[in-house]
Amino acid sequence: MGTDIKKARELILECPYHKLPEKVPLEEARGRVLAEDVLAEMDIPPFERSPLDGYAFRAADTVRFEENGSPAILKVLDTVGSGSFFAGKVTPGCCVRVMTGAPVPEGADAVVAREKVSTEGDQVLLQKAFQSGENIVRVGEDIKENERIMTNGTVIQEAHLGVLASLGRVEALVYQKPVVAVISTGSELVPPGAPRKEFQIYDSNTVMIGAMVEACGGIPVNYGPVPDNVDSMVPAFNRAISECDVVVSTGGVSAGDYDLLPRVAEETGAGEMFHGLDMKPGTPMMVARKEKKMLFCLSGNPGAASLTFDLFVRPFFYRMTGRKNWRRPLVNAFLEHPVQRGGRDPRFIRSWCTYRQGYYYVRDPRFERAGVLSSLLKSNSLIYLPRDNSPLETGDTIEVELTRLPEVK
């Protein structure tokens, strides 16, 4: 029996790793992970401003309406747009026309929307009483100086970039991206676009795993494909270990005559952490470590390789790049087909989840095939079946892990 799924993940996440900060321009920071707490260097907004097009005035000038119903008749002194200011002071019986975002003139303590007043020449009539501070955005109302607005480990998205820019920042301190060697092993493999002999196949794993590395915040470097012989594999792995932070390989980890990864890892000086998982697909996965360099050796089967990367390598990369959480949403979904699969090993099934009228539905688990690349195209979720599970029928509810947002109908 292989290593338990939970134990394997714990062993991986407990491993040491390099996590160093670097500064990048804001334009390059989307999707990166903050390596610091961000404290506001200034108040936002930094001055009192109008949230609308209208007129700024003294609220005290409108109290007569509340007393006897008399409207306030105010003289317009000037017009102020955003980015400019009124150099004078608003005095009793006067007002200043202001545009959205313009600073509130000195002396004024309220703003009325343009469409809520009547105008006669250079005068406006206010037909209600106003309170001091009405329709005024105060200094620091949005963000206060020295306020902690983002924390270490935040994944930077568009809103974070907007806030950082509003503080005048041009860079963000983020965690470095790990450089990841991607190696496909197998004498039958040729790179896409190269001449292919009979009984050879194109190497799909390098491109697929490289894309998964990139999606996790790493920088993939192609070191394959490498033929199935120790004389070729050991130098390739030695070079990858010396030049990169992490190595992810596919193939060569089963029990066949050409499955040489355990021997190759040993000859590079990497110590085996575990070899074999108590699950299907992806049973033969091996993880080794040389000092702080991790080697993730996955099945050559594309479906199994992508699954074990997702379940075990992705959490490590998330942790390595500073993310606080690697877990994904779990939802309860109604089965649209029976699931008869049972067996002695826990099993993960690729599935397609949809959301319709407030409920999740999951379908086509019967036709999942770990070795068929096309199954990856119609997968946005995973179903986990424990050991010796009972058959499940149409309409049964099952827990589903969403790997992507579900289709909404």
C-alpha positions, 0 to 999 in steps of 0.5 A: 500500500502506498503513502496515505494522501493526507500524509503525503501532502503533510510531508511535502508542505513541511519541507523547507523552501526558498521564499525571497521578496523582490520589488516589481512594477505595479503593471507586473504585480497582478497575480503575485503575492504580497511579501509585506503588510501594506500601511497607507502612507496618506489619507484617502482622500487627502482632502475634503471633496465633493462626491457629485456635481453640485453646489458647496455652501454653508449648512447654516444658511438653510436653517430658515427653511426648517423654521419657516419654510423660506428657501435659501437663496445663494449667490454663486461665487465661482465654479471649481473642477476636480484638480483645481480649488477656490482660492477664496472663502464661502461666506454667508449667503454664497456658494461655489459650484463644484464638480465631482471630485473637486475640493470643498471650498473653505467655509462650506460644509455641505454640498447639494446635487445640481439637479436638486436646486433651482437657478436664477442667473447667478443665484441658486435656491435650496428648498430644504434644510441641510446638516453640516457634512452632508454630501461631503467625503471627509479626509481619510473617509476611505483609507486613513494614514497608517491603516493596514490595508493589505496583509502579507500573503495577499494575492494581488488583483486589480482592486489591490493595484488600484489602491496601491496606485492611489497611494502613489506607489509604483512598485509592489514587494512580492515573493519571487517566482520559483524557477522550475525544471520540467522534464519528460522522460521516455525514449518514445517521446519527441518534442511537438513539431519535430519529426516523429518516427513510427511508434513515437508520440509527441511530448504533451506533458512538458507543455501541460506541466509547464503551463500548470507551473506558470499558473501556480506562480512559477517559471517553467524551464524545459529540460526534456524529453530525456530518453530512458537511460541512466546515462542521459537522465542523471546529467539532465537531472543534475543540471536541473537541480543545480540551475532551478529551485524545483524539479518536476518530472513525468514518467519513469516512476512505475515498476517496469524495467525502464522506470529508472527515476528511483535510481536516478534520484539516488545518483543525484544525491536526492533522498527519497521521501516517499514512492507510491500513493494510496490512490488512483490515478497517480499511484507511482508518484515519487517525491525526493529532496536534495537539501532544499531542492524538491523533486516531484516525479509524476506518472508519465500518464498525462491524466495522472500527472496533471491530477497529482500535480494539482493535488500535491505539487500545486499546494507546495508552489502556493506555499512557496510563493507566499499564498496563505491558502491552497485549498479550493471550494467544496460544494455539494452536487447532485449526480447526473449519472450513477457511479459504480466505481469501487475498489481497494484504493481511494480514487479521484474522478474528473467531472464536469460541474454545472450550476442551475437554478441554485443547485450544483450538478455533476455529470459524466464521472462514468466515462473518466479515463485518466489516460485520455487527454480529452478528459482534461478538456471537460473537467472543472471539478474532482470527485473523491471516492474513498476506499470500498465506496458503495455505488452511487445513484443518479440524484445522490448528493456528493461532495465536489472540489471545484478546480475551475468555476462551474458552468452556469446555465 
